[in-house]
């Protein structure tokens, strides 16, 4: 059973398009995260949600809008995609208040042409 | 290969040797540290953690050392195996910030058979 799953694994799209990445965890965790990993492997947190409420928003452009329909899901919608959005996006989850022991999904490689 | 253009610190060892991966942190308020392993095409995976009230912690084949005086963290892998080849990240959790991890740059470990 996959603990944290993301779809799609690969996403290739044109500049200006709108796209979504979905994330689901079956670990019963209360906290979920989105990270962006650039071409230099630098991993940076974008958002953190706890019990469907936004806790952290790390100065991410408002073209990025996370949505948490329930505790097990945290989706990421991106409007007006730009070349610089190309990266690998990781979803993660943890028990509430235990950011250290996060379980990561397999990642979604987004390529904007 | 994968390392071209990444500009990550790299460490190349022979199978069976011990590996030491280093990490420096700057925030004195960090009180919890974690090492993650990221294999090619996968999400980061928790390896071992240490709290700031400790200076050493051992796991299976791995040891983490923490030197708070110089703000330095290291991961030692004993009898390194080809399956240990990956990018290793240190991450820090700042006291009171239960929903955020800050990741370091990452070190690419290559194990030669």
Boltz contact constraints between the chains, C-beta under 6 A:
constraints:
  - contact:
      token1: [A, 40]
      token2: [B, 6]
      max_distance: 6.0
  - contact:
      token1: [A, 41]
      token2: [B, 8]
      max_distance: 6.0
  - contact:
      token1: [A, 41]
      token2: [B, 87]
      max_distance: 6.0
  - contact:
      token1: [A, 41]
      token2: [B, 106]
      max_distance: 6.0
  - contact:
      token1: [A, 43]
      token2: [B, 103]
      max_distance: 6.0
  - contact:
      token1: [A, 48]
      token2: [B, 99]
      max_distance: 6.0
  - contact:
      token1: [A, 55]
      token2: [B, 99]
      max_distance: 6.0
  - contact:
      token1: [A, 56]
      token2: [B, 99]
      max_distance: 6.0
  - contact:
      token1: [A, 56]
      token2: [B, 100]
      max_distance: 6.0
  - contact:
      token1: [A, 90]
      token2: [B, 43]
      max_distance: 6.0
  - contact:
      token1: [A, 97]
      token2: [B, 98]
      max_distance: 6.0
  - contact:
      token1: [A, 99]
      token2: [B, 93]
      max_distance: 6.0
  - contact:
      token1: [A, 99]
      token2: [B, 98]
      max_distance: 6.0
  - contact:
      token1: [A, 99]
      token2: [B, 99]
      max_distance: 6.0
  - contact:
      token1: [A, 99]
      token2: [B, 100]
      max_distance: 6.0
  - contact:
      token1: [A, 99]
      token2: [B, 101]
      max_distance: 6.0
  - contact:
      token1: [A, 100]
      token2: [B, 32]
      max_distance: 6.0
  - contact:
      token1: [A, 100]
      token2: [B, 34]
      max_distance: 6.0
  - contact:
      token1: [A, 100]
      token2: [B, 49]
      max_distance: 6.0
  - contact:
      token1: [A, 100]
      token2: [B, 93]
      max_distance: 6.0
  - contact:
      token1: [A, 101]
      token2: [B, 46]
      max_distance: 6.0
  - contact:
      token1: [A, 104]
      token2: [B, 43]
      max_distance: 6.0
  - contact:
      token1: [A, 104]
      token2: [B, 44]
      max_distance: 6.0
  - contact:
      token1: [A, 105]
      token2: [B, 43]
      max_distance: 6.0
  - contact:
      token1: [A, 106]
      token2: [B, 43]
      max_distance: 6.0
  - contact:
      token1: [A, 107]
      token2: [B, 43]
      max_distance: 6.0
